[in-house]
Amino acid sequence: MGAPRGSAVRAATLTLVTAGHIATWSIAAAAVMGVIVRPWRLSEALWAVLAALALLACSLISFPEALQAAAKGTDVYLFLIGMMLLAELARHEGLFDWLAVFAVRQSKGSPSRLFALIYVVGTFVTVILSNDATAVVLTPAVYAAARQAKAKPLPYLFICAFIANAASFVLPISNPANLVVYGAHMPSLATWLDQFGLASMLSIAVTFIALRRMLRADLKGEIARDMPLPPLSSGGRVAAGGIALTAVLLLIASGLDWQLGLPTFLAGLLTTSAILILSRLSPWVIAKDISWSMLPLVAGLFVLVQAVEDTGILQPLTRFLSASAQANPDSTALLAGSVVALFFNLINNLPLGLIAGSVATGAQLSPHLTGALLIGVDLGPNLSVTGSLATILWLVALRREGKDVSTWQFLKLGCVVMPPALIASLITFIRFKLT
């Protein structure tokens, strides 16, 4: 009698665990679909938060564990707050409008020259201030530039989205996902440049060629020129100085292997205080236009990732990668980077960078195989509009300007732009670092 009863208990336990796993995966999948499709045009953050609450309500994750998972994003929250403050200050003080007129003047009536100029600026902003800054800070400026030039805005706005991911592994600070993939095992700045320098330059170049070719029909004719350059206000100069200060702080923090969130937050707070005092503004004037919903979105996604990871679904993947990497590191790196690039478009690359980091640590992968995973995490989201936090922030910035881009519009471009850049970057990385 004892043996059958024990077997029944084990079977019941197995059934219960399996049911819990299925429920967790179903809730996570529903949240992903909500973030991607945005039914009834409800905020992306709502679906992530509702899914996290559903996991708690169904006891699929404990409250302390959910808090701990959300707390993993503290550095990211601080980073986002600092960047959103800087972006809103720059917009409010007219820095974007000034930059727009300057860019149009430099283009000398050529839409192609304006396209190249914005691409170069986007690359610089991404490398120095992160891909999220490109989405939040540069997108309004680009829209203003297109409006001032009487040009079609979408070709130039697409630059902000694609370069935000294509240039996001030039430096460790170029993408918050880099921080969560490597965690405490972040390479030094010199090692990073040695590993990713050539591959990242190729990613930027191939993305430009493909994007320019796909949008060539919208870059014909002539745009406005010789517009008078208005004086930049004192608040605009302070905002520009705050952005420059942030860039310097991030480079120093990266070189010293510090977390990036606190320096960014402090720079944003210091710049905000200076402008509020100088212009005698109420803090509400700046705070009311910031997309605060990004913070619960990220927190909800971190909780979802933790719950999915707790189901043990990553263990077979960890064992497979460990064995495959020992047998054939080159092929494993190419396959892993490619699969990650495609898979991460289904959810989001920032919280799922935690999964990649967890797998890399669990399988004790070599730094080079981890690097291939990181290229997939950073560059893969150029396929779909919800693949990275940067493109979601880009969408939010577009909606504030009265513009919108559908999933299908972005996907049509992404299918042409992302794959060649990904393959070229991975092959270059593998060729020069795994042989």
Secondary structure, 3 states (H helix, E strand, C coil): CHHHHHHHHHHHHHHHHHHHHHHHHHHHHHHHHHHHHCHHHCCHHHHHHHHHHHHHHCCCCCHHHHHHHHHCCHHHHHHHHHHHHHHHHHHHCCHHHHHHHHHHHHHCCCHHHHHHHHHHHHHHHHHHHCHHHHHHHHHHHHHHHHHHCCCCHHHHHHHHHHHHHHCCCCCHHHCHHHHHHHHHHCCCHHHHHHHHHHHHHHHHHHHHHHHHHHCHHHCCCCCCCCCCCCCCCHHHHHHHHHHHHHHHHHHHHHHCCCCCHHHHHHHHHHHHHHHHHHHCCCHHHHHCCCCCCHHHHHHHHHHHHHHHHHCCCHHHHHHHHHHHHHHCHHHHHHHHHHHHHHHHHHCCHHHHHHHHHHHHHHCCCCHHHHHHHHHHHHHHHHHCCCCCHHHHHHHHHHHHCCCCCCHHHHHHHHHHHHHHHHHHHHHHHHHHHCC
